[in-house]
Amino acid sequence: MEDARSTKKRSGRAPSKKRHKYIFVIGGVMSGVGKGIATSSVALILQSKGYKVNAVKVDPYLNIDAGTMNPTEHGEVFVLRSGLETDQDMGNYERFLNVSLNQEDYMTSGMVYQSVLEKERNLGYKGKCVEAIPHVRDEIIRRIRLASEQNGSDISVIEIGGTVGDFQNALFIEAARVLKLEHPDDVLFILVSYLPVPGALGEMKTRPTQNAVQQLNSYGVQANIIIARSSQKLDQRRKEKIAISSNVSADHIISAPDVESIYDVPLNFEREKIGEMLLKALRLPKKPATGLADWQNFVSKIKNAKKEVKIAIVGKYFDTGDFVLSDAYLSVIEAIKFSAAAVGARVEITWVNAKDFQKNPKSVSALNKYNGIIVPGGFGETGIEGKILAIQYAREKKIPYFGLCYGMQLMLIEYARNVLKLPGSHTTEIDSNPTHPVIDILPEQKAILANENYGATMRLGVYPALLKKGTIAGDAYAMESVEERHRHRYEVNPEYVRQFEEGGVVFSGVSPSGILMEIAELPRGVHPFMLGTQFHPELQARPLAPHPLFTAFLKACVRKDTVI
């Protein structure tokens, strides 16, 4: 490995003079151990102590971004304000910190290699032999520094995806090691590891975590803090056992047992004084700050809610083998929780596979036991007729309905078929030549798709919408205009807007040009809550700032009194 002097020489610049602080979060033993929630919690705690924090996600896969990955492969695609399609952990960061992150806060191996290769093609390396070390590594460091500069933050908390020992994240750990070498007082490492409790033994085992520490040491990296994930609380004896083998003091080993809600995690961490540890280790002074009082109040609302509300989410990305993949709709689930807490309700969510309704249309009557129905976003033909059946049932039985993106489009297709009496109404995403193409593709995208260039071709990121007063949406927002995040190619066909309006649909949110329909709803006198959005409101819902449309939907669900 190179020393710090050779690194400075190759990268072409000395380390930044700003005393910025970096905390790297690395996983041990297995994937899914909770690095994202640990990163979010650490960032929130430091923010609550008066520091400006940005969170960075490193994904080692070679995709340029998360946009082309199937939700059953990698969970939800989270869209930033800029339109960048990212990993779902970016959503957790935004929700915990109550901020909108920049595209510089996300990094994949694909992005890094693409930048290096583009620079090489443009003779940016002046004819040198381009190698993983130092060139790829230095590009990683450049991006980490750029994220801190763009945010103007005091501290960056960087989650390195994967597990220590993986081949694909080794260069990112090497970049973190070099940053530590250059700034020994400004860089810390947190290892999030797992301690199993085998059922046959009934004893918590520390050996896998000891091995993970040793693997991390083999990269030249020493953990400063270990977050010990397990089904049970870590006792002092096991803290001491890990401490002896890892060169981490026992009081720097944080017990992180399974909890009822991920929003309990920061409170648990603070009880173990992780915030004080980090400030002391980074040589940062204590500041006057409000702490986690607002967060504690939010968690209390979740736990003490009295009213019970049953919500059915009718989707298609649920079945993966014998398991249910709710991560495909993670932001929707969390948005429901935030608004439920705001209205004092306890929500029971049921996953309903739309394909079941296609097989047996009469089974849609099972939806009558729910207070509300949501059809979230998605792509493709699978389950579409089952969703339309569910929407028709919600409309006819006056069950509060909330359609998100595709859920709004299908709501309008159902209305066109069954109320406007336009048989053959469909979206050109599914039927290229329907009798009534009420949903059609953006004109500027047709040429791009003809060349089979599907990556980043959608309407992505933040776009404005003008609201109509006196509507459900207008009253919920209590604003004249809003900015919301999009991820779609298809729109309401402008040729059918007048027919919809004459037939009873209210487009309560439209683009400033008046061409694009952003929100569709039925008047309150016709239906208690039948509303769809072309955008994804769930992407901007936060624990301490619930989204107004989700809150309006939950209020309507609470009012529904026809539950069996």
C-alpha positions in Angstrom: 0.0 0.0 0.0 1.2 3.5 -0.7 2.0 6.0 2.0 0.2 9.4 2.3 3.0 11.3 0.5 2.7 9.2 -2.7 -1.1 9.5 -2.5 -0.9 13.3 -2.4 1.5 13.3 -5.3 -0.7 11.0 -7.5 -3.9 12.8 -6.7 -2.4 16.1 -7.6 -3.4 18.0 -4.5 -2.8 18.3 -0.8 -5.5 17.3 1.7 -8.3 19.8 2.3 -7.4 22.4 5.0 -10.9 22.4 6.3 -11.2 20.2 9.4 -14.1 18.3 8.0 -15.0 15.1 9.8 -15.7 11.7 8.2 -17.4 8.7 9.8 -17.4 5.4 7.7 -20.0 2.8 8.5 -19.0 -0.7 7.4 -20.9 -4.0 7.8 -19.7 -7.3 9.1 -20.8 -11.0 9.2 -23.8 -10.7 6.8 -25.8 -8.4 4.6 -29.0 -6.8 5.8 -27.5 -6.2 9.2 -28.9 -2.7 9.5 -26.1 -0.4 8.3 -28.5 2.0 6.6 -30.5 2.5 9.8 -27.3 2.7 11.9 -25.9 5.3 9.5 -29.2 7.3 9.6 -29.3 7.1 13.4 -25.7 8.2 13.8 -26.3 11.1 11.4 -29.5 12.2 13.2 -27.8 12.1 16.6 -24.9 14.3 15.4 -27.4 16.6 13.8 -29.4 16.8 17.1 -26.2 18.0 18.8 -26.0 21.1 16.6 -23.8 19.9 13.7 -24.6 20.0 10.0 -24.4 16.5 8.7 -24.6 14.9 5.2 -25.0 11.1 4.7 -23.4 9.3 1.8 -24.3 5.9 0.4 -21.7 3.9 -1.5 -23.1 1.0 -3.5 -20.4 -1.3 -4.9 -22.5 -2.6 -7.8 -21.5 -1.7 -11.4 -24.9 -0.2 -12.3 -24.5 3.6 -12.9 -27.6 4.1 -10.7 -30.5 2.1 -9.3 -32.9 3.0 -12.0 -32.8 -0.1 -14.2 -32.9 -2.6 -11.3 -36.1 -4.6 -10.6 -37.5 -3.9 -7.2 -37.5 -7.6 -6.4 -33.7 -7.5 -7.0 -32.8 -4.5 -4.9 -35.8 -3.1 -3.2 -37.3 0.4 -3.8 -35.7 2.9 -6.2 -35.5 6.2 -4.3 -35.5 9.3 -6.5 -33.7 12.5 -5.3 -34.8 16.0 -6.0 -32.2 16.1 -8.8 -33.8 13.1 -10.4 -31.0 10.7 -9.6 -32.4 7.1 -9.0 -30.7 5.7 -5.9 -30.7 3.0 -3.3 -33.5 2.9 -0.7 -31.0 3.8 2.0 -31.0 7.4 0.7 -34.6 7.5 1.6 -33.8 6.5 5.1 -31.2 9.2 5.3 -33.6 11.9 4.1 -36.3 10.8 6.5 -34.2 10.7 9.6 -32.4 13.9 8.8 -35.4 15.7 7.5 -33.4 17.1 4.6 -33.2 16.7 0.8 -29.8 15.2 -0.2 -27.8 16.0 -3.2 -26.8 13.6 -6.0 -23.2 13.9 -4.8 -24.3 12.0 -1.7 -24.7 8.8 -3.7 -22.0 6.8 -5.4 -21.8 3.5 -7.2 -18.8 1.6 -8.6 -20.4 2.2 -12.0 -20.3 5.9 -11.5 -16.7 5.8 -10.3 -15.4 3.7 -13.2 -17.4 5.7 -15.7 -15.8 8.9 -14.5 -12.3 7.4 -14.6 -12.8 5.9 -18.1 -14.2 9.2 -19.5 -11.3 11.1 -18.0 -8.9 8.5 -19.6 -10.6 8.8 -23.0 -10.2 12.6 -22.8 -6.4 12.3 -21.9 -7.2 13.5 -18.4 -4.4 11.3 -17.1 -1.9 12.6 -19.6 -1.0 9.2 -21.1 -0.4 7.4 -17.8 -1.3 3.8 -17.2 -4.7 4.1 -15.5 -5.1 1.6 -12.6 -7.4 0.8 -9.8 -4.9 2.2 -7.3 -4.4 5.1 -7.3 -6.8 6.4 -10.0 -10.1 4.7 -9.1 -9.3 5.1 -5.4 -8.6 8.8 -5.8 -11.8 9.3 -7.7 -13.7 7.8 -4.7 -12.0 10.2 -2.4 -12.7 13.1 -4.7 -16.4 12.2 -4.7 -16.5 11.9 -0.9 -14.9 15.3 -0.5 -17.2 16.9 -3.1 -20.3 15.7 -1.2 -19.1 17.4 1.9 -18.3 20.6 0.0 -21.7 20.7 -1.8 -23.5 20.2 1.4 -21.4 22.7 3.4 -21.5 20.1 6.2 -19.4 19.7 9.3 -19.6 15.9 9.3 -20.1 13.3 6.6 -21.4 9.8 7.6 -20.6 7.4 4.8 -22.1 4.0 4.5 -20.1 1.5 2.5 -22.4 -1.1 1.0 -21.8 -4.8 1.2 -19.9 -6.7 3.9 -16.3 -6.5 4.9 -14.5 -9.2 2.9 -16.5 -8.6 -0.2 -14.3 -8.2 -3.3 -16.4 -5.4 -4.8 -16.2 -2.9 -1.9 -12.5 -3.3 -1.2 -11.5 -0.2 -3.1 -14.0 1.9 -1.1 -12.5 0.7 2.2 -9.0 1.4 0.8 -10.1 5.0 0.0 -11.4 5.3 3.5 -8.1 4.0 4.9 -6.1 6.6 2.8 -8.4 9.4 4.0 -7.7 8.3 7.6 -4.0 8.3 6.8 -4.2 11.9 5.6 -6.5 13.1 8.3 -5.8 10.9 11.4 -7.8 13.0 13.8 -10.8 13.5 11.4 -11.8 10.0 10.3 -13.6 7.3 12.4 -14.8 3.8 11.5 -17.9 2.1 12.8 -18.4 -1.6 12.3 -22.0 -2.8 12.3 -21.8 -6.5 13.0 -24.1 -9.4 13.8 -24.1 -11.7 16.9 -26.2 -14.8 16.3 -28.1 -16.6 19.0 -28.4 -20.2 17.6 -31.6 -21.7 18.7 -30.1 -25.0 19.7 -27.5 -23.4 21.8 -29.4 -20.4 23.3 -26.2 -18.5 23.7 -25.0 -15.3 21.9 -21.9 -16.0 19.8 -19.2 -13.4 19.4 -16.9 -15.3 17.1 -18.4 -14.1 13.8 -17.9 -10.5 14.9 -14.4 -11.2 16.0 -13.7 -12.5 12.6 -15.3 -9.5 11.0 -13.0 -7.2 13.0 -9.9 -9.2 11.9 -11.1 -9.0 8.3 -11.4 -5.2 8.6 -7.9 -5.0 10.2 -6.5 -6.9 7.2 -7.5 -3.8 5.1 -5.4 -1.6 7.4 -8.5 -0.3 9.1 -9.2 -0.4 12.8 -12.8 0.1 14.0 -13.3 2.8 16.6 -16.9 1.7 17.5 -18.7 -1.6 17.1 -22.4 -1.6 16.8 -23.4 -5.1 17.9 -26.7 -6.2 16.2 -28.6 -9.1 17.6 -32.0 -10.4 18.5 -31.1 -9.7 22.2 -29.4 -7.1 24.1 -25.6 -7.5 24.4 -24.4 -8.2 28.0 -21.3 -6.8 29.6 -19.5 -10.1 29.4 -19.8 -10.3 25.6 -18.8 -6.7 25.3 -15.6 -7.4 27.1 -15.0 -10.6 25.1 -15.3 -8.6 21.8 -13.2 -5.8 23.3 -10.3 -8.1 24.1 -10.1 -9.5 20.6 -10.7 -6.3 18.6 -8.8 -3.5 20.4 -12.0 -1.6 20.9 -12.8 -0.6 24.4 -15.9 -2.3 25.9 -17.6 1.1 26.4 -17.3 1.7 22.6 -19.3 -1.5 21.8 -22.9 -0.5 21.3 -25.7 -3.0 22.0 -28.3 -2.8 19.2 -31.0 -5.4 19.8 -34.0 -5.9 17.6 -36.6 -3.2 18.3 -40.3 -2.6 17.6 -39.6 0.3 15.2 -36.5 1.5 13.3 -37.3 4.9 14.8 -36.4 3.6 18.3 -32.8 3.0 17.1 -31.4 6.6 17.6 -32.9 6.7 21.0 -31.3 3.3 21.9 -27.9 4.6 20.6 -28.1 7.7 22.6 -28.8 5.8 25.8 -25.5 4.1 25.1 -23.9 7.6 24.7 -22.7 7.1 21.1 -23.1 10.8 20.4 -20.7 11.8 23.2 -18.2 9.1 22.1 -18.2 10.4 18.5 -17.8 14.1 19.5 -15.0 13.2 21.9 -13.2 11.0 19.3 -13.5 13.7 16.6 -12.4 16.4 19.0 -15.6 18.4 18.5 -17.0 20.7 21.2 -20.5 20.3 22.6 -23.0 22.8 21.2 -26.3 24.2 22.6 -28.9 22.0 20.8 -32.5 20.7 21.3 -31.4 17.1 21.2 -33.9 14.3 20.2 -37.0 15.7 22.0 -39.0 16.1 18.8 -38.0 12.6 17.7 -38.9 11.1 21.1 -42.4 12.8 20.7 -42.8 11.2 17.3 -41.9 7.8 18.5 -44.3 8.2 21.4 -47.2 9.1 19.0 -46.5 5.8 17.1 -46.6 3.7 20.3 -49.6 5.4 21.9 -52.0 5.7 19.0 -55.5 4.5 19.9 -57.5 4.3 16.6 -56.9 1.3 14.4 -56.8 1.7 10.7 -56.6 -1.1 8.2 -54.9 -0.3 4.9 -54.6 -2.6 1.8 -51.7 -2.0 -0.5 -52.6 -3.6 -3.8 -49.4 -4.2 -5.8 -47.4 -6.7 -7.8 -43.8 -6.6 -6.4 -44.6 -8.7 -3.4 -43.9 -12.3 -4.3 -40.3 -13.5 -4.5 -40.3 -17.2 -4.0 -42.1 -18.0 -0.7 -41.5 -14.5 0.7 -43.1 -11.1 0.7 -40.9 -8.2 -0.5 -42.4 -5.2 1.2 -39.1 -3.2 0.5 -40.4 -2.6 -3.0 -42.8 0.0 -1.5 -40.7 1.1 1.5 -41.3 4.9 1.2 -45.1 4.3 0.9 -45.1 2.2 4.0 -43.1 4.8 6.0 -45.3 7.7 4.7 -48.4 5.9 5.9 -46.7 5.6 9.4 -45.8 9.2 9.6 -49.3 10.5 8.7 -50.9 7.8 11.0 -48.9 9.2 13.9 -50.0 12.7 13.0 -53.7 11.7 13.1 -53.3 9.5 16.2 -53.9 6.2 14.4 -52.3 2.8 14.5 -52.1 1.3 11.1 -52.3 -2.3 10.1 -51.0 -2.8 6.5 -51.9 -5.8 4.4 -50.1 -6.7 1.2 -52.6 -7.7 -1.5 -51.3 -9.2 -4.7 -53.2 -7.8 -7.6 -52.6 -11.0 -9.6 -55.0 -12.8 -7.2 -57.9 -10.6 -8.3 -57.1 -11.4 -12.0 -57.4 -15.1 -11.3 -60.6 -14.7 -9.3 -62.4 -11.3 -9.9 -65.0 -12.1 -7.2 -62.3 -12.2 -4.5 -62.0 -8.3 -4.8 -64.9 -8.1 -2.3 -62.4 -9.0 0.4 -61.3 -5.3 0.2 -64.4 -4.2 2.0 -62.8 -5.0 5.3 -60.2 -2.2 4.9 -60.5 1.5 5.8 -58.4 2.5 2.8 -56.8 1.2 -0.4 -53.5 2.3 -2.0 -52.3 1.3 -5.5 -48.6 2.3 -5.6 -46.3 3.0 -8.5 -45.0 0.3 -10.8 -44.3 -0.6 -14.4 -45.5 -3.3 -16.8 -48.5 -5.5 -17.5 -48.4 -7.9 -14.6 -51.4 -7.6 -12.3 -52.8 -4.5 -14.0 -56.3 -5.8 -14.5 -56.4 -6.9 -10.9 -55.5 -3.4 -9.8 -58.2 -1.9 -12.0 -60.7 -4.3 -10.4 -59.5 -3.1 -6.9 -59.9 0.6 -8.0 -63.4 0.0 -9.3 -64.4 -1.6 -6.1 -62.9 1.3 -4.0 -64.8 3.8 -6.2 -68.2 2.0 -6.1 -68.0 1.1 -2.4 -66.8 4.5 -1.4 -63.6 3.2 0.2 -60.9 5.9 0.5 -58.5 5.4 -2.4 -55.0 6.8 -3.0 -53.3 6.1 -6.3 -49.6 6.9 -6.7 -48.2 7.4 -10.2 -49.3 4.2 -12.0 -52.1 4.1 -9.4 -53.4 7.5 -10.7 -53.2 6.3 -14.3 -55.1 3.1 -13.6 -57.7 5.1 -11.6 -58.4 7.1 -14.8 -58.4 4.0 -17.0 -61.0 2.5 -14.8 -63.1 5.7 -14.8 -62.9 5.9 -18.6 -64.0 2.3 -19.0 -66.8 2.2 -16.5 -68.0 5.8 -16.0 -67.2 7.6 -19.3 -68.2 4.4 -21.2 -65.1 4.4 -23.4 -64.4 0.7 -23.9 -60.9 -0.2 -24.9 -59.4 2.6 -22.7 -55.9 1.8 -21.8 -52.3 3.0 -21.4 -50.0 2.7 -24.4 -47.4 1.2 -22.0 -49.4 -2.0 -22.2 -51.4 -1.7 -25.4 -49.6 0.1 -28.2 -52.8 0.8 -30.1 -55.8 0.9 -27.8 -59.2 2.2 -28.9 -58.8 5.0 -26.3 -55.2 5.8 -25.3 -56.2 7.8 -22.2 -52.6 7.4 -20.9 -49.8 7.9 -23.4 -46.0 8.3 -23.5 -44.3 11.6 -23.3 -43.7 12.6 -27.0 -40.0 13.5 -26.4 -39.4 10.0 -25.1 -40.7 8.0 -28.1 -37.6 8.4 -30.2 -35.4 7.4 -27.3 -37.4 4.3 -26.5 -37.3 3.3 -30.2 -33.6 2.9 -29.8 -34.1 0.7 -26.7 -32.3 3.3 -24.5 -34.3 2.8 -21.3 -31.8 4.1 -18.7 -32.7 7.6 -17.3 -35.3 8.4 -20.0 -38.1 9.2 -17.7 -39.5 12.4 -16.2 -37.4 12.3 -13.1 -37.0 14.5 -10.0 -38.8 17.6 -8.9 -41.4 19.4 -11.1 -43.9 22.1 -10.0 -47.7 21.7 -9.9 -50.3 24.4 -9.6 -53.2 23.6 -7.3 -56.9 24.3 -7.5 -58.5 25.9 -4.4 -61.4 24.1 -2.7 -60.3 20.6 -3.8 -59.0 17.8 -1.6 -55.5 18.4 -2.8 -55.7 22.2 -2.5 -57.0 22.0 1.0 -54.5 19.4 2.1 -51.5 21.4 0.9 -53.0 24.8 1.8 -50.7 26.2 -0.9 -51.1 27.6 -4.5 -48.2 25.5 -5.9 -46.0 22.6 -4.8 -42.9 20.8 -6.0 -43.0 17.0 -6.1 -40.7 14.2 -7.3 -41.5 12.2 -10.4 -40.5 8.8 -11.9 -42.5 7.9 -15.0 -42.7 8.1 -18.8 -46.4 8.1 -19.4 -48.9 10.9 -18.8 -52.6 11.6 -19.0 -53.3 12.1 -22.7 -54.2 15.8 -23.2 -56.8 14.8 -25.9 -58.9 13.2 -23.2 -58.7 15.8 -20.4 -61.9 17.6 -21.4 -63.9 14.3 -21.5 -62.6 13.4 -18.0 -63.5 16.9 -16.6 -67.0 16.8 -18.2 -67.5 13.3 -16.8 -66.8 14.4 -13.2 -63.0 14.1 -12.7 -61.3 17.1 -11.2 -57.6 17.7 -12.1 -56.7 19.6 -8.9 -53.0 19.8 -9.8 -51.6 20.7 -13.2 -48.2 21.7 -14.6 -47.6 25.4 -15.0 -48.1 25.0 -18.8 -51.5 23.4 -18.1 -50.6 20.4 -20.3 -49.6 17.8 -17.8 -52.1 16.5 -15.2 -50.4 16.1 -11.8 -53.4 15.3 -9.5 -56.7 13.8 -10.3 -59.6 13.4 -7.8 -63.3 13.0 -7.5 -65.3 15.7 -5.7 -66.0 15.1 -2.0 -69.8 14.9 -2.7 -69.1 12.0 -5.0 -66.5 10.1 -3.0 -65.0 10.6 0.5 -61.4 10.3 -0.9 -60.6 9.2 -4.4 -57.4 10.8 -5.4 -54.3 10.0 -7.5 -51.0 11.7 -8.1 -48.8 11.5 -11.2 -45.8 12.1 -8.9 -44.6 10.1 -5.8 -45.6 12.0 -2.7 -44.1 9.3 -0.5 -40.6 10.4 -1.5 -40.9 13.6 0.5 -42.7 12.3 3.6 -40.7 12.6 6.8 -41.3 11.5 10.4 -41.3 15.1 11.6 -43.0 16.5 8.4 -45.7 14.0 7.2 -46.9 14.5 3.7 -50.2 16.4 3.5 -51.8 14.1 1.0 -51.1 11.0 3.0 -52.4 12.8 6.1 -55.6 13.7 4.3 -56.0 10.1 3.1 -55.5 8.8 6.7 -58.1 11.2 8.0 -60.5 9.9 5.4 -59.7 6.3 6.5 -60.3 7.1 10.1 -63.7 8.5 9.2 -64.7 5.4 7.3 -67.2 3.5 9.5 -68.1 0.5 7.2 -65.3 -1.8 8.4 -66.5 -5.3 8.9 
